[in-house]
Amino acid sequence: MTILKRNLTASLACLLALAAPLQGKDWTRLRVAIEAGYPPFNTLSPDKQIGGFDKDIADAVCAQIQARCTFVIQDWDGMVPGLLARRYDTIISSMAPTDERRRRIAFTRPYYVEPIQFIARRGGALDVDHPAAMKGKRIGVQSATIFENYVKGVYQPAGALPVVYQSLEQVYLDLVAGRLDAVLVGKPENDAFLQSADGAAFVPAGRLLYDAKWFGVGAAIAVRREDQDLRRALDDAIVAIHKDGRYDAIRRKYFSYDIWPGE
């Protein structure tokens, strides 16, 4: 999985003309939902500028389809309802295409996949790889995420205590305050926290997790199910920016390892 979530918008002109315009509906202007609270994937600076990997990928995709994109900052819990209510046209915010979400909305192919990992206090010697060993331990997760589903589905039946927060910022704050024993989130988000001053007392715990049953096949772009022309155009754009090198140029700004999910 940091933020001041506000209902503001930031406009971005996508100027590169690298593909034919979309056909069908007029998608030359797109409203893109982003959480802006999930570093390093999406962030909000003190001067209210949106940044992060998701933002940069969105910029490149918008350029590829010749669309002018306006970003709408949206709290995570309201992401899917906001899309269905037509407050924006697409979600580019590290959303995993779970079966539950696919029943309501549509997704492009994945544009990244990340390993999942616990973190815990340095020297705590937690055995996070075995759910039974976590009995009575408090595990922090962000609400409405694959991490919440995994902890509740695998660790809670063994006696662990999931503690659910609206934002990742709140998760880390309680970890630092000693109110949590461990946190489960993606490795890139944890790496960003561990490199901060607050993260100095914590370390990765246990093995890297890739279980597709719980974590899916990666993060994808979401659209309404009826907007299949937009989905296809975004699909093609993701592949195009990977093939021409723009994807890797963006990825290297944030990660030293490959996160491309393959064809």
N, C-alpha and C positions, 0 to 999 in steps of 0.2 A: 503494500500500500503505500506546522506544515501549511495550514490554510487559514484564510479568512474567506469563507464562502459568501459571496454577495451576488445579488441578482443584477449583475451589470453585463454589458456587452462590449466587445472590442472588435472593431472592423479591420479587415485585412483585404487588400487588393491582391489577387493572384494574377501576375502579369505574363508568365511564360506561356506562349501559345505552342503547345507541344502535341496536341491531339485534336481530332475533330470535335466540335461541340456536341453535346448530348442531343439525342433525338427524342421525340415524344413531348413530354411535359417540358416546360421551360425551367431547366435546372441551372441557368447561368448565374443565379444567385442562390446560395445555400446558407442556411442557418445551421451551424454546427455546435452541438452540445459538448461541453468538456467540463470535467470536475474542477480542474485547477487546484487540486489538493492531494496529489498522488505522485510525489517526486520519486524518481526523475522523469516519470512519464508525463505528468502535467502539473504545472506549478503556477503560483501567482506571486509576483514580486511585490515588494513594499510599495512601489508606485503603480500597482494594479496592472502590470503587464503579464499576459499569459505566456508561459514558456513550457519547455519540456519536449520529450520525444514525440508524444502524441500530437502536440501543436505543430512541430516541424513536419511530421508525416502528413498532417492535414493540409498544411501549406503546399506541400509538394503534390498531393493528390488534387487539390483544388486547381493548381496550375495546370496539371495534366489534362483535366477535363474542361479547362477554360471557364472556371466558375469564380465569381467573387464571393468569398466566404466571410460571414459574420459569426463570431464566436459568442455563444451564450453560456455563461457559467451556471452550472446546475448541480445542486446537492445530489449525491449518489443515489439516495433512496428514491428520488423523483425522476431519475433518468428515463426509464421506460414509460411511466405515465406521461411525462412531458412530451415524448416523441409521439405517443398515441393521441395526445391532445393537440398536436400540430403546433406546439410552441417552437419547434425547430424541425429540421428535415432529416438530420442524421446525427449519430453519436459517434465521435471519435475520441474515446476516453478509456482505453484499456478494458473494454467489456468482453468477457468470455461468452461465447455462444452456447450456453447451457440448454438442455432440453426444455426446461421451464420457460426460458426466454424465447426460444424458437417457436413456442406455441403462440406467442403474442406478436413477435416482430421477426424481421429477416436479417440475415448477416451476409457480409462478403466472405471471401476466403480469409483466413487469419493473416495478419500482417506482422505478428511477432509471437514467439512462445518463450516463456521464462521458467526457469526452475523455481521451485517453492522451497522455503526453508524456515525453520524456527530460529529465533534468537533468544538468548537468555543472559542473565548476569554472569560475568566472568568469574570462574571459580565455583559456580553453583553446582556443577556436576549433575545436572538433570539428565535423565535417560529419556529424551523425547522420542526416540525411535520406537519405544514400546509403550503403547497406550496405558497398559495396566500400571506401569511405573509412574504415570502422571496422575494417579488417583489423588484427588484433593488439591491438585495444582490449578492455579488460575491462568487460563490461556486467553490472551487478548486477540480479538479479531475485529475487522470492520464489518458492519452490518450489510446484509444483502450481497454478500460476496461468496465466491467459491471457497474462501478460507473459512468463513463461518460454517458453510455446509460440511466441510471436511471435519472440522473440530467437533461439530455436533453429531456427525454421523459415525466417526471413528473413535474419538477420545472421550466424549461425554458418556457413552455407554459403559466405558471402563472406569468411570468415576471422576474424570477430569471436569473442571468447572469453566465452561466457556463464558467469557465476559465480552459483551458486544458493544461496539461504539459506532457512532454515526460517522466519524472521520478517523483517518489514520493518524492524524495529529493527536487526537485524544488517546489513541492506543499507546503511542510512544510516551506521551506525558505520564500516563499511569504506570508504564513500565519503569520509567526513571524514578517515579515517586515511590516505587516498591509495592504498588498495589497489584502487580501482576508477576507471575513466575516466568512466563514465556509469551512470545508473540509469534503468530504465524502470518507470513505475508510473502510476496515474491522476493527472490534474491536481489534484484536491482533496487527495490525500495529499501530493503534492509541494508544493502551496501551503502546507500546514501545516508541512512541514519547512523550507521556504524562509523562513518567518516566525519560525523559532526561531533561537536564538543560533548553533547549529551550522550552520544553513543559510545564514548570511550570505555565505559565500564561494562560493555556488553560484547558478546561474541556470537557467531553462528553456532547453532546447536543441532546435532543430528545430521542425517544424510539429506542430500537434495532429493526433492519429491517431484515426480513427473506424471503421476497417475492420471491418465486421461479420463477415467471414470469420474473423478472428482474435479479435476482441474481443466478438463476439456483439451482442445487442440491448439489453444492460443487465444490471443485477443483479436477481435475482428471489428469492422465498422458495421453499425446497426442502422437499418432504415425501416420504415413501415412496410408491411408485407405486400401492400398493393403497389409499392414503388419499385417494381422489379427492373425498370429501365435504369433507374438511378443505381440500384445495386450492381447491375452488370457493368455500368460505366465505372463505378468505384473499384470493382473487381479488376477490370482491365487496367485501371490506373495504378493499383498496387503492384501488379506484375510489371508494368512499364517502368516505374521508378526504381524497381529492383534491378531490372535488366540493364538500365542505362547508368547505374552507379549512384544515383541520388540517394537511394535507400541506405547503402553502406556509408556514404558520406555523413548522413544524419546519425546512423547508428554509432559511428566511431566517436561522435561528440559525447556520448553517454555511456557506452559499454565497450569493454576491451574484448568481449567474447561475442560470438555469433548468436543472434536471436531470431534469424530468419527461419520460418517454419517449413521451408521447402515447398516444392510445387505440388 
